């Protein structure tokens, strides 16, 4: 996304190698660790990540997260 001038929030916060998608929410494959980051938040110029918290999966095969941002004021 760098061509669009956007930065991935996990990468900007130093967690670029974390993963968010498991093979399955339940069953045999659910015991395997997450395999890829497919859930993203993107930042534009003047927006900075303050914190990223991973949340419990709650029955999904995705690991949700909450990102807190700071917006730089011009002037």
C-alpha positions in Angstrom: 0.0 0.0 0.0 3.0 2.3 0.0 2.2 3.4 -3.6 -1.1 4.8 -2.1 0.9 6.6 0.7 -0.5 4.2 3.4 1.3 2.3 6.1 0.0 -0.8 7.7 -0.6 -0.2 11.4 0.8 -3.4 12.8 4.1 -2.8 10.9 4.3 0.8 12.1 3.8 -0.3 15.7 6.5 -3.0 15.4 4.1 -6.0 15.2 4.3 -6.5 11.5 5.0 -10.3 11.8 1.9 -11.0 13.9 -0.9 -13.2 12.4 -4.6 -12.9 12.4 -6.2 -15.8 10.6 -6.4 -19.4 11.9 -7.1 -22.5 9.8 -10.4 -23.0 11.6 -12.4 -21.6 14.6 -13.2 -25.0 16.0 -12.3 -28.6 15.4 -8.9 -30.4 14.8 -7.4 -27.5 12.7 -8.3 -24.9 15.4 -5.3 -26.1 17.5 -2.9 -24.8 14.9 -1.5 -21.3 15.3 -2.6 -18.4 13.2 -1.0 -18.5 9.7 -1.2 -15.0 8.2 -2.2 -11.4 8.8 -5.3 -10.8 6.7 -7.0 -8.2 8.9 -5.4 -4.7 8.6 -5.7 -1.1 9.6 -3.9 1.5 7.4 -2.5 4.9 8.3 -2.0 8.0 6.2 0.4 10.9 6.8 -0.2 12.6 10.1 -1.8 9.5 11.7 0.2 7.5 14.2 -0.4 4.2 16.1 -0.4 4.7 19.9 -1.4 1.1 20.8 -2.6 -2.1 19.3 -4.4 -4.7 21.4 -5.4 -8.2 20.2 -8.8 -9.4 21.4 -10.1 -12.9 22.1 -11.3 -14.7 19.0 -14.8 -15.4 20.4 -15.6 -18.3 18.0 -14.1 -16.8 14.9 -11.1 -17.9 12.9 -9.9 -14.3 12.8 -8.1 -12.6 15.7 -9.8 -9.2 16.1 -7.8 -6.1 17.3 -8.3 -2.6 18.5 -5.9 0.1 17.3 -5.6 3.5 19.0 -4.5 6.3 16.8 -3.2 9.9 17.3 -3.9 12.4 14.7 -1.3 15.1 14.1 -2.8 18.6 13.8 -1.4 21.0 11.2 -0.6 24.5 12.2 
